[in-house]
């Protein structure tokens, strides 16, 4: 689960937000930043949790949830206690493989299946390519299978026609309601997206999105929004170190720097240099090293001071 959620400054200038009451603004902001939020915008949110975290009573919580459902901004399922912040992906979409893997994992935990269709539809309507999401393709195949079963069942029903004994009047119109295959509907939208010359994201574009994520974190967490030289230096470190995933390690280093209140490039370089010298290539190895460090401290053996901050975060 993420330790923070980004809220763009344009949020406060959005036409919808400007028309909300202070209470509604607070509640909508809560829905986007509370402790249960996920990367896909669909998550379980018991009303008891909402009461505890916002301070509202149940009546107010019910009133606000229904209000935003009426606004078309959220859906809430009472039986599964899941909420879908519909426009979440519009402002938080990321095409990197790591994020897409996380989204795929989260969507597999969604209990209310109709939320999946809404999620896929919103993604396609906003021009996001979701062909690489395994759960999306499984969803389409599942609906194809259901449609085939329905067609076969309909053929069987047609073979056994009810007789008219003369006492009943045949209904002159078909009574079967039209069936719309949700998989076919989504597939059509995807095809329209392709015909509109929406090219799939390239490796270069994916790398650029990861770079943007690093610089956004830098700007929003006090490292110096105007310090362009330092930001450029941070991005150049990728070619300097032999990490499995430089962005992952850079984010961890920046978190440690924030914890230590040492938000400058020299401190980040020191952390990354230290990990590189120890042969640490990923977060798993870093956690293992920090656990060993913690064990050594308990035995009062000499330890590496450069691991103290990370050991503290693990604790």
C-alpha positions as semicolon CSV with decimal commas, in nm:
position;residue;x (nm);y (nm);z (nm)
1;X;0,000;0,000;0,000
2;X;0,132;0,346;-0,090
3;X;0,241;0,572;0,195
4;X;0,126;0,884;0,014
5;X;-0,112;0,997;-0,260
6;X;-0,049;1,285;-0,499
7;X;-0,304;1,562;-0,534
8;X;-0,237;1,798;-0,822
9;X;-0,274;2,170;-0,754
10;X;-0,523;2,188;-1,042
11;X;-0,760;1,988;-0,822
12;X;-0,872;2,307;-0,649
13;X;-0,940;2,484;-0,980
14;X;-1,151;2,202;-1,129
15;X;-1,501;2,324;-1,217
16;X;-1,668;2,038;-1,031
17;X;-1,462;2,098;-0,715
18;X;-1,530;2,472;-0,718
19;X;-1,903;2,406;-0,697
20;X;-1,877;2,170;-0,397
21;X;-1,945;2,268;-0,038
22;X;-1,649;2,263;0,205
23;X;-1,784;1,938;0,352
24;X;-1,803;1,778;0,006
25;X;-1,450;1,893;-0,085
26;X;-1,316;1,740;0,234
27;X;-1,497;1,411;0,173
28;X;-1,394;1,383;-0,193
29;X;-1,032;1,453;-0,097
30;X;-1,065;1,183;0,169
31;X;-1,187;0,931;-0,091
32;X;-0,872;0,995;-0,296
33;X;-0,618;0,988;-0,012
34;X;-0,747;0,758;0,265
35;X;-0,559;0,457;0,403
36;X;-0,750;0,205;0,188
37;X;-0,693;0,360;-0,156
38;X;-0,536;0,157;-0,435
39;X;-0,364;0,226;-0,765
40;X;-0,672;0,121;-0,963
41;X;-0,918;0,337;-0,764
42;X;-1,133;0,040;-0,654
43;X;-1,099;-0,062;-0,293
44;X;-1,286;-0,197;0,007
45;X;-1,402;0,084;0,235
46;X;-1,628;-0,018;0,524
47;X;-1,839;0,271;0,645
48;X;-1,712;0,212;0,997
49;X;-1,363;0,302;0,874
50;X;-1,499;0,618;0,712
51;X;-1,662;0,719;1,040
52;X;-1,341;0,664;1,233
53;X;-1,111;0,846;0,992
54;X;-1,336;1,142;0,905
55;X;-1,517;1,189;1,234
56;X;-1,857;1,182;1,062
57;X;-2,147;0,977;1,197
58;X;-2,310;0,702;0,990
59;X;-2,595;0,923;0,871
60;X;-2,356;1,183;0,731
61;X;-2,137;0,916;0,572
62;X;-2,439;0,761;0,396
63;X;-2,553;1,102;0,282
64;X;-2,215;1,197;0,135
65;X;-2,161;0,862;-0,038
66;X;-2,503;0,881;-0,202
67;X;-2,440;1,240;-0,304
68;X;-2,121;1,150;-0,493
69;X;-2,292;0,848;-0,646
70;X;-2,557;1,088;-0,776
71;X;-2,282;1,317;-0,905
72;X;-2,147;1,022;-1,105
73;X;-1,808;1,038;-0,935
74;X;-1,818;0,712;-0,740
75;X;-1,997;0,379;-0,718
76;X;-2,048;0,198;-0,390
77;X;-2,154;-0,163;-0,341
78;X;-2,314;-0,229;-0,003
79;X;-2,273;-0,609;-0,006
80;X;-1,898;-0,609;-0,078
81;X;-1,836;-0,269;0,085
82;X;-1,627;-0,169;-0,217
83;X;-1,600;0,177;-0,364
84;X;-1,492;0,281;-0,712
85;X;-1,361;0,634;-0,758
86;X;-1,451;0,647;-1,125
87;X;-1,213;0,918;-1,248
88;X;-0,919;0,791;-1,042
89;X;-0,731;0,650;-1,343
90;X;-0,788;0,972;-1,537
91;X;-0,550;1,155;-1,303
92;X;-0,333;0,868;-1,176
93;X;-0,270;0,649;-1,482
94;X;0,083;0,520;-1,528
95;X;0,185;0,295;-1,817
96;X;0,500;0,154;-1,656
97;X;0,515;-0,224;-1,631
98;X;0,551;-0,219;-1,253
99;X;0,239;-0,011;-1,205
100;X;0,038;-0,218;-1,455
101;X;0,137;-0,535;-1,270
102;X;0,015;-0,378;-0,947
103;X;-0,314;-0,269;-1,108
104;X;-0,365;-0,620;-1,248
105;X;-0,312;-0,767;-0,901
106;X;-0,554;-0,521;-0,740
107;X;-0,826;-0,581;-0,999
108;X;-0,811;-0,954;-0,928
109;X;-0,916;-0,878;-0,570
110;X;-1,225;-0,681;-0,678
111;X;-1,537;-0,867;-0,567
112;X;-1,805;-0,664;-0,745
113;X;-1,747;-0,759;-1,109
114;X;-1,940;-0,470;-1,265
115;X;-1,671;-0,237;-1,129
116;X;-1,425;-0,409;-1,363
117;X;-1,629;-0,321;-1,669
118;X;-1,656;0,042;-1,555
119;X;-1,281;0,055;-1,494
120;X;-1,197;-0,089;-1,838
121;X;-1,445;0,147;-2,006
122;X;-1,301;0,456;-1,836
123;X;-0,948;0,351;-1,937
124;X;-1,048;0,305;-2,300
125;X;-1,249;0,629;-2,308
126;X;-0,938;0,815;-2,190
127;X;-0,721;0,655;-2,459
128;X;-0,525;0,422;-2,229
129;X;-0,401;0,098;-2,384
130;X;-0,497;-0,190;-2,152
131;X;-0,425;-0,481;-2,385
132;X;-0,123;-0,569;-2,170
133;X;-0,339;-0,622;-1,859
134;X;-0,384;-1,002;-1,829
135;X;-0,706;-0,961;-1,632
136;X;-0,857;-0,750;-1,912
137;X;-0,801;-1,026;-2,167
138;X;-0,932;-1,286;-1,922
139;X;-1,242;-1,071;-1,869
140;X;-1,305;-1,057;-2,245
141;X;-1,255;-1,432;-2,285
142;X;-1,486;-1,503;-1,993
143;X;-1,764;-1,294;-2,145
144;X;-1,708;-1,459;-2,483
145;X;-1,757;-1,795;-2,314
146;X;-2,073;-1,678;-2,136
147;X;-2,214;-1,546;-2,464
148;X;-2,150;-1,878;-2,637
149;X;-2,324;-2,062;-2,352
150;X;-2,621;-1,827;-2,379
151;X;-2,648;-1,883;-2,755
152;X;-2,639;-2,260;-2,713
153;X;-2,903;-2,242;-2,441
154;X;-3,125;-2,030;-2,666
155;X;-3,096;-2,287;-2,948
156;X;-3,202;-2,563;-2,710
157;X;-3,504;-2,360;-2,600
158;X;-3,608;-2,301;-2,960
159;X;-3,614;-2,674;-3,028
160;X;-3,886;-2,721;-2,765
161;X;-4,165;-2,490;-2,876
162;X;-4,474;-2,455;-2,658
163;X;-4,798;-2,572;-2,822
164;X;-5,096;-2,346;-2,860
165;X;-5,404;-2,535;-2,741
166;X;-5,640;-2,273;-2,879
167;X;-5,723;-2,131;-2,537
168;X;-5,427;-1,895;-2,527
169;X;-5,342;-1,608;-2,755
170;X;-4,988;-1,617;-2,892
171;X;-4,788;-1,305;-2,813
172;X;-4,705;-1,144;-3,151
173;X;-4,365;-1,001;-3,046
174;X;-4,045;-1,168;-2,921
175;X;-4,014;-1,163;-2,541
176;X;-3,636;-1,205;-2,526
177;X;-3,470;-0,884;-2,415
178;X;-3,162;-0,787;-2,616
179;X;-2,834;-0,907;-2,463
180;X;-2,531;-0,683;-2,478
181;X;-2,204;-0,866;-2,436
182;X;-1,984;-0,643;-2,214
183;X;-1,671;-0,806;-2,352
184;X;-1,772;-0,728;-2,709
185;X;-1,860;-0,372;-2,611
186;X;-1,516;-0,316;-2,458
187;X;-1,344;-0,484;-2,750
188;X;-1,525;-0,251;-2,991
189;X;-1,407;0,050;-2,792
190;X;-1,050;-0,078;-2,805
191;X;-1,076;-0,126;-3,181
192;X;-1,205;0,229;-3,221
193;X;-0,910;0,347;-3,019
194;X;-0,669;0,171;-3,252
195;X;-0,839;0,304;-3,566
196;X;-0,796;0,656;-3,427
197;X;-0,421;0,603;-3,467
198;X;-0,358;0,566;-3,095
199;X;-0,011;0,412;-3,103
200;X;0,091;0,176;-2,819
201;X;0,330;0,325;-2,568
202;X;0,697;0,285;-2,662
203;X;0,982;0,188;-2,434
204;X;1,108;0,545;-2,455
205;X;0,769;0,680;-2,343
206;X;0,759;0,432;-2,055
207;X;1,104;0,544;-1,940
208;X;0,992;0,907;-1,964
209;X;0,691;0,835;-1,739
210;X;0,922;0,681;-1,478
211;X;1,149;0,987;-1,500
212;X;0,845;1,209;-1,451
213;X;0,747;1,010;-1,141
214;X;1,091;1,065;-0,987
215;X;1,092;1,438;-1,055
216;X;0,735;1,476;-0,926
217;X;0,835;1,306;-0,600
218;X;1,141;1,532;-0,584
219;X;0,932;1,847;-0,632
220;X;0,653;1,750;-0,392
221;X;0,876;1,639;-0,104
222;X;1,098;1,941;-0,050
223;X;1,414;1,846;-0,241
224;X;1,406;2,175;-0,432
225;X;1,161;2,227;-0,715
226;X;1,387;2,487;-0,881
227;X;1,707;2,287;-0,833
228;X;1,716;2,160;-1,189
229;X;2,086;2,070;-1,177
230;X;2,032;1,835;-0,882
231;X;1,734;1,670;-1,049
232;X;1,937;1,618;-1,365
233;X;2,218;1,468;-1,156
234;X;1,975;1,226;-0,989
235;X;1,849;1,102;-1,326
236;X;2,205;1,058;-1,451
237;X;2,278;0,818;-1,164
238;X;2,092;0,543;-1,350
239;X;2,398;0,481;-1,566
240;X;2,630;0,493;-1,264
241;X;2,483;0,211;-1,054
242;X;2,415;-0,154;-1,122
243;X;2,066;-0,186;-0,971
244;X;1,796;-0,421;-1,100
245;X;1,554;-0,127;-1,103
246;X;1,710;0,216;-1,055
247;X;1,377;0,399;-1,008
248;X;1,272;0,163;-0,729
249;X;1,600;0,216;-0,543
250;X;1,595;0,593;-0,605
251;X;1,245;0,620;-0,457
252;X;1,361;0,427;-0,150
253;X;1,665;0,649;-0,112
254;X;1,449;0,962;-0,132
255;X;1,214;0,822;0,131
256;X;1,510;0,761;0,362
257;X;1,636;1,115;0,294
258;X;1,293;1,254;0,388
259;X;1,292;1,048;0,708
260;X;1,636;1,184;0,798
261;X;1,536;1,539;0,688
262;X;1,840;1,553;0,458
263;X;1,682;1,641;0,126
264;X;1,986;1,707;-0,092
265;X;2,161;1,532;-0,378
266;X;2,484;1,456;-0,190
267;X;2,296;1,256;0,072
268;X;2,108;1,060;-0,195
269;X;2,433;0,986;-0,377
270;X;2,586;0,862;-0,051
271;X;2,298;0,622;0,011
272;X;2,305;0,485;-0,344
273;X;2,686;0,455;-0,338
274;X;2,671;0,264;-0,012
275;X;2,418;0,015;-0,147
276;X;2,614;-0,029;-0,468
277;X;2,940;-0,102;-0,280
278;X;2,763;-0,366;-0,073
279;X;2,635;-0,536;-0,387
280;X;2,271;-0,455;-0,307
281;X;2,075;-0,461;-0,631
282;X;1,709;-0,454;-0,524
283;X;1,474;-0,387;-0,232
284;X;1,464;-0,750;-0,124
285;X;1,841;-0,758;-0,078
286;X;1,823;-0,422;0,100
287;X;1,566;-0,557;0,347
288;X;1,780;-0,865;0,410
289;X;2,085;-0,648;0,476
290;X;1,889;-0,420;0,707
291;X;1,759;-0,720;0,902
292;X;2,114;-0,847;0,948
293;X;2,218;-0,501;1,063
294;X;1,936;-0,495;1,319
295;X;2,042;-0,839;1,446
296;X;2,402;-0,722;1,485
297;X;2,287;-0,421;1,684
298;X;2,099;-0,646;1,923
299;X;2,418;-0,850;1,979
300;X;2,611;-0,524;2,029
301;X;2,841;-0,605;1,740
302;X;2,996;-0,337;1,511
303;X;2,747;-0,221;1,252
304;X;2,732;-0,008;0,944
305;X;2,590;0,337;1,039
306;X;2,479;0,399;0,682
307;X;2,208;0,133;0,726
308;X;2,061;0,291;1,039
309;X;1,800;0,500;0,861
310;X;1,670;0,207;0,659
311;X;1,667;-0,021;0,966
312;X;1,463;0,244;1,142
313;X;1,209;0,251;0,858
314;X;1,172;-0,127;0,869
315;X;1,106;-0,118;1,242
